[in-house]
């Protein structure tokens, strides 16, 4: 809780704590004295901010917080103040002077307040072992959430939409499959759906340049073996990284046994905002 500029900083600190695994909310000190004390429970801790340590709206909360028996952490620039003395823990955020030329407007002091709050949030997330996946859970919206939450399985083509041919399929028939599915490639699998390789439009061009007949040549003789694969549970962002490093536009999705379960294409990643 905090009043004035300290209150604005308090709002930001509460938001940072909440988004990094420490449930928190900002309670306006004046509103707390008119009913919002009900937001505070005996299992909470209070973080009170006042540069002077004497802000009346903040010190008015002390008796009620003491009655609840919860830990009180004070951030002030005055270690000898009422608030600092009443707190269980005092964090000194004192500055020599404000950046304001009149040494009046809270500037340097609010910056120190914010820095201390961020330091607390980071210390807590490290202590909790807060991971990137945990961070994604609290940030499901926007580009950040999409990159950290979306998995390959969410964007892959699957089932009848997977371009798939047998190694004995003719180039002409394989071309029809590639054209129909619109991914610029087809997986090549055996009768157990195990991946043998891929056949791309690039493979087709090379086959034609070498004089192969479209109807007589089998895909298995000109396909690219050792196709790049990825697990469906991998993050979509990992698929982007793999495609960039390998210079390709699609990855075959396989299960633990090597069976094809889908194809993830760069265009799907672009449409989803992962790239």
Protein Blocks (a to p, Z undefined) as FASTA:
>chain_A
ZZhjllmmmmmmmmmmmmnopacddddfklmmnopmmmpcfkbccddddfklpafklmmm
mmmmmmnopacddddfbfkbmklmmpmbdcdfbdfbdfblnlmagcklmmmmmmmmmmmm
mmmmmmnopafklmmmmmmgcjklmmmmmcfklmmcehjllccddfkbcfklmmmmmmmn
onopacdddfkopafbdcdfklmmmmmmnopafklpcfklmmcehiacddfkbcfklmmm
mmmmnopabdcdddfkopafbdcdfklmmmnomZZ
